[in-house]
Amino acid sequence: MVYYFTAKVQDTDSELSDFILDDDSDSTSYTIYMGRDKIENDPLIKHSHPKNIWFHVDKLSSAHIYLQLTKDEIKNFKSFENFTINENLLTQLGQLTKANSIKGNKLNNVSIIYTLVENLHTDGSMDTGTVTFKNPKLVKRFNIAKKDNSIINKLNKTKKEESTQEFIDVQEDLKREISSERKAEEREMKELSKQYELKKKMKNDPYADLFVEENKTQTNQNYWSEDNFM
């Protein structure tokens, strides 16, 4: 099973603790998810969109927490180095990750690590839920000073549960949708490029447009002549 949480962050500047999870006004919603237990870790890593963000308590056992990026965020994604997460949202993600670590939940000043799903590596030789990083340089860290029950309680109020297969279906549909849109955009760009090159050619050759018009005129005359003989 997969657990889903909805984090809401004010669109306007606010204090880090000024969450409005119970009010939809002037806020942006973000989807966070995690497996019910470590058995779900492998299918979540395998089927999550590669650009989703994975969170874990550094150097301690914890649940794998994921931030679901929107379709537009995925399509416009440039690089993880320049990717930023709203501080309010990052705090909520950190608190949820810390709360789902048996040891980390009891400690202060816990380090949280996060990276792209596509940067995770796992194989059959590793223990269930164990991961390594393809590129350790693409792992970011931030600190959670202490547990904030108010944040955890608000997130838990939004908690929903779906089957692992339902999760897989949603992720695969998203991948196909993005792939289809990108192919359509590529076709459109090729057509625009083609039109641009044609206009450029006609601009460089002042007689090109004349030849095109002459061909049109000749074609029209041919049609007229054929009509006369009918």
C-alpha positions in Angstrom: 0.0 0.0 0.0 1.0 3.6 -0.6 0.2 6.5 1.7 -0.5 10.0 0.3 -0.3 13.3 2.0 -1.2 16.8 0.8 1.0 19.7 1.9 -0.3 23.2 1.3 1.9 26.2 1.4 0.9 29.9 1.2 1.6 31.5 -2.2 2.6 34.7 -0.4 5.7 35.1 1.9 5.1 33.8 5.4 6.8 32.5 8.4 8.0 28.9 8.2 5.5 27.8 10.7 2.6 29.5 9.0 1.1 26.5 7.3 -2.5 26.5 6.2 -3.2 22.9 5.6 -6.9 23.3 6.6 -7.5 26.2 4.1 -7.3 26.1 0.3 -7.3 29.9 -0.1 -4.1 31.5 -1.4 -2.2 28.2 -1.2 -0.5 25.7 -3.5 -1.0 22.0 -2.9 1.8 19.4 -3.1 1.6 15.6 -3.1 3.8 13.6 -0.8 3.8 9.8 -0.7 5.5 6.9 1.0 5.2 3.1 1.1 3.4 1.5 4.1 6.5 -0.5 4.9 9.9 -1.3 3.3 8.4 -3.9 1.0 7.0 -1.0 -1.1 10.3 0.7 -1.4 11.5 -1.2 -4.5 8.3 -0.8 -6.6 8.1 2.9 -5.6 11.7 3.5 -6.7 11.1 1.5 -9.9 7.9 3.2 -10.9 8.1 6.7 -9.5 8.7 9.3 -12.2 12.5 9.7 -12.4 12.2 13.4 -11.6 10.3 12.9 -8.4 12.3 13.8 -5.2 13.3 11.1 -2.7 13.9 12.0 1.0 15.5 10.0 3.8 17.0 10.6 7.3 20.8 10.7 6.8 22.7 7.8 8.3 19.7 6.4 10.1 16.9 4.0 9.2 13.7 5.7 8.0 10.8 5.5 5.6 11.4 6.6 2.0 9.4 9.8 1.5 8.7 11.2 -2.0 7.7 14.5 -3.4 5.5 14.2 -6.5 6.5 16.9 -9.0 3.7 18.3 -11.2 3.6 17.6 -15.0 4.8 21.2 -15.7 7.6 20.9 -13.2 8.8 17.7 -14.8 8.6 19.1 -18.3 10.4 22.3 -17.4 13.0 20.5 -15.2 16.6 21.7 -16.1 19.0 20.4 -13.4 18.9 19.2 -9.8 21.7 21.6 -8.9 19.5 24.6 -9.7 16.3 23.0 -8.5 14.8 24.6 -5.3 12.0 23.6 -3.1 9.9 26.1 -1.2 11.2 26.4 2.4 7.8 25.8 4.0 7.4 22.6 1.9 10.9 21.5 2.6 10.2 21.8 6.4 7.1 19.7 6.1 8.9 17.0 4.1 11.7 17.0 6.7 9.3 16.7 9.6 7.5 13.8 8.0 10.7 12.0 7.2 12.0 12.5 10.7 8.7 11.3 12.2 9.0 8.1 10.2 12.4 7.2 11.6 12.4 5.2 14.9 15.7 6.7 16.0 15.5 10.0 14.1 12.1 10.8 15.7 13.7 10.9 19.1 16.7 13.0 18.2 17.2 16.7 17.7 19.2 18.2 14.8 18.5 15.5 12.4 20.0 15.7 8.9 17.6 15.0 6.0 19.0 14.0 2.5 17.2 14.3 -0.8 17.8 13.6 -4.4 16.1 12.7 -7.7 14.6 9.2 -8.0 16.7 8.7 -11.1 19.8 9.1 -8.9 18.9 6.1 -6.8 20.4 2.7 -7.3 19.1 -0.6 -6.0 19.4 -4.2 -7.2 18.6 -7.7 -6.1 21.9 -8.1 -4.2 20.9 -5.4 -1.7 18.7 -5.7 1.3 15.1 -4.7 0.8 14.8 -0.9 0.9 18.5 -0.3 0.7 19.7 2.2 -1.9 22.9 3.8 -3.0 23.5 6.9 -5.2 24.6 6.9 -8.8 26.1 10.3 -8.2 26.7 11.3 -4.5 27.2 14.9 -5.6 23.6 15.1 -6.6 22.4 14.6 -3.0 21.3 17.7 -1.0 21.0 18.0 2.8 19.1 20.1 5.3 18.6 20.1 9.0 15.5 19.6 11.2 16.2 21.0 14.6 13.4 19.3 16.5 10.1 17.6 16.0 7.1 19.8 15.3 3.9 17.8 16.1 1.6 20.5 14.7 3.1 19.9 11.2 2.8 16.1 11.5 -0.7 16.3 12.8 -1.9 18.5 9.9 -0.2 16.3 7.3 -1.8 13.2 8.9 -5.2 14.7 8.5 -4.7 14.6 4.7 -3.5 11.0 4.7 -5.0 8.7 2.1 -4.2 5.1 1.1 -4.1 3.5 -2.3 -2.9 0.1 -3.5 0.6 -0.2 -4.9 -0.8 -1.1 -8.3 -3.0 2.0 -8.3 0.2 4.0 -7.6 2.0 2.3 -10.5 -0.8 3.0 -12.9 -0.9 6.7 -12.0 2.9 7.0 -12.4 3.0 5.1 -15.7 0.1 7.2 -17.1 2.0 10.4 -16.2 5.1 9.1 -18.0 3.1 8.3 -21.1 1.3 11.6 -21.0 4.5 13.7 -20.7 6.2 11.6 -23.4 3.2 12.2 -25.8 3.2 15.9 -25.1 6.9 16.2 -25.7 6.7 14.4 -29.0 3.8 16.7 -30.1 5.9 19.7 -29.1 8.9 18.4 -31.0 6.8 18.0 -34.1 5.4 21.5 -33.7 9.0 22.9 -33.3 10.1 21.0 -36.4 7.2 22.5 -38.4 7.9 26.0 -37.1 11.6 25.6 -38.0 10.7 24.4 -41.5 8.5 27.5 -42.0 11.2 29.7 -40.6 13.8 28.3 -43.1 11.3 28.8 -45.9 10.7 32.4 -45.0 14.4 32.9 -44.6 15.1 31.4 -48.0 12.4 33.6 -49.6 13.9 36.7 -47.9 17.4 35.9 -49.3 16.0 35.2 -52.8 13.7 38.1 -53.8 12.5 36.1 -56.8 11.4 33.1 -54.8 8.1 34.6 -53.9 7.6 35.7 -57.5 8.1 32.1 -58.7 5.6 30.8 -56.2 3.0 33.4 -57.3 3.6 32.5 -61.0 3.1 28.9 -60.2 -0.2 29.7 -58.5 -1.3 31.8 -61.5 -0.4 29.2 -64.0 -2.2 26.5 -62.0 -5.4 28.7 -61.8 -5.2 29.3 -65.6 -4.9 25.6 -66.2 -8.1 25.0 -64.2 -9.8 27.8 -66.1 -8.8 26.3 -69.4 -10.1 22.9 -68.5 -13.4 24.4 -67.4 -13.8 26.1 -70.8 -13.7 22.8 -72.6 -16.3 21.2 -70.5 
